[in-house]
């Protein structure tokens, strides 16, 4: 039997082994952890030695095994045989998309919270306006009612735009000026 060396290993198998190792290490998994997860995925007697020999090109991969490894590593078999640099780019893109999704979910939750808080504020303003305690702290009451009405007048869309613009200006993203809440490129 001919011993496999880097020169004799088919390109797809070499790439798969390299990407498998990279994906495992990126997750902070040991070879033993990957083997344990393969056993959980139905690959009975999968051991740390199996992972080690695969990563060293000392054993061939079966197609079903390659699919299972890709799935356990949250990848696709097509990606696992790409050149390592391309696989890294795709993993980075996937990570950026996941991060953006988390932030989008945070924005969605914040907007929902804003809408609920705005509704509660409207109810509280109405309750204070219809209160019979007119003589108690009249100036404070009027000041708070005025502030509450100003806040209620800010729509969720305006609040989001204001937050984005404020952050952009704070970070120095825009060279222009802002006057009356409107951005202008003219400096």
N, C-alpha and C positions, 0 to 999 in steps of 0.2 A: 504494500500500500504506500502511496506517495504521501509524505508528510506535507500538510498545508503550511505554506509560508505566506507572508504578505503578498508576494509576487504571484502565488498560485491560487489565492482566494478570489472567487468571482467578485467583481466590483460591487454588485448589489449586496452580497453578504457582508463585505467589508464595511460598506456604508451603513448597513443596518446595525452591525455590531458597534460601530463608532457612535451612531446616533442613540442606540440603546444605552450605552454607557453614559453619554452626555445627559440624556433625559433622566436617567436614574440619579446621577450625581446632582443635577439641577434641583431635584426634589429632595435631596438630602438623604436618599435611601442607600442603605448598604446593599451588597449583593444578596445577603440573607433576607433583607426586607423584600426585595424584588421577587426572590424565590418564594417567600411566604405568600405574596399576593398572587403569584401564578398558581400556587396550590389552591388558594381560595377561588381562583377563576376556573378550577376544574382540571388542572394539570398535575394531578396526584403526587408524583414523586419528584417534583421539581426542587432542586437543591441549590445551595450557594455555589457548589462546584459546577453545576450546569451553567449558571450565569457566568462564572469566571471563564470557563472554557469557551463559551459563546463569545464573550468580549475579547478573548485572545485569538479568535478564529480557529480554535482547536476542534470545533465540531460544527457540522452543518446544521442549518436551521430548516425545520419542516415548515411548510406553508401555514398550516393551522397554528403552529407554535408562534410563528412570526406575527400572525394576526392577533393572537392573544397577548403577546408582549406589547404590541402597538396599542391595543386597547387598554391594558393595565397602565401603560405610560401616557394615557390620554392623547394618543396620536392616531395616525392612520398609516397603514402599511406603505402607502404611496409616499408619505412624508419620510418614513424611516429609511428609504433607500435613496433619498436626495443627498447631494453633497452636504457635508456638515455645515458649511457656511450658509447654504440656502435654508437648511433646517433651522439653524439658529435664527435667521431672519424671520422665518415663519413663526417660530416660537415667540420671538420678541413682539411681532405684530399681534399674535393671539393674546399675549399678556397685556399689551396696550389696549386692545379691544375690551378685555375683561376689566381692566382698570377703569376705562371710560364708562363701561356699563355700570360699575359700582357707583361712580360719581353721578351718573344719570339717575340711578335709583335714589341716591341721596337728594338730588335736586327735586325729583318727583315727591319724595317724602316731605321735603321742606316746603314745597308749594302747597301740598295738602295740609300741612300743619299751619301754614300762613292763612289759608282759606278758612280753616276751622277757628283759628284765633281771631281772625277778622269778624267772623260771625258772632263769636262770643262777645267781642268788643261792642258790636252793634247792639246786641241784647242788653249789655250792661249800660250803654249810653241811654237806650230807651228806658230802662228801669230807673236810672237816676233822673232823667227828664220828667218822668211821671211820678216821681217821689213827692210825698207831701212834706218832706223835711227841708223846705226852702230856706228857713232861717239859719240852718246849721252850716257854718263855714262856706258861705255863699261865694266868696272870691276864689277859694280853692276849688270848689265845685265847678264854677264856670271855667276856670283854667284847665281842669282835667277834662271837662266836656269838650272844650275847644281842641285840646290836644287829641282826644279820642276821635273827634270828627275828622281832623286832618289825617289821622292814620287810616281811618276807614275809607277815606277818599282815594287812598293809594291802592290801585288794583293789583292783583297778583302779577300781571304782566309788567306793570310799572316797577314793582318791587324787584323783580328778577332783573329787568334792564338796569335799574339803578345799582344793584349789587354787582353786576357784570362790569358796568362802566366804572364804578368806584374801584373795583379790583384792578381793572386795566390801567386806570390812571395811577393808582398806587404803585403798580409794577412798572410804570413808565412805558407801556405798550404803545401809546399814541403820542406822536410829536405835536399834534394840534392842540387846540384849546377847547375848553368846555364852558359855554355860557348858557345860563338858564337851563341847565340840564341837557343841552344839545351839543353834540360833538361837532367840531369844525376842523377841517384839515388846515385851514388858514392859520398861520402862526404870527 
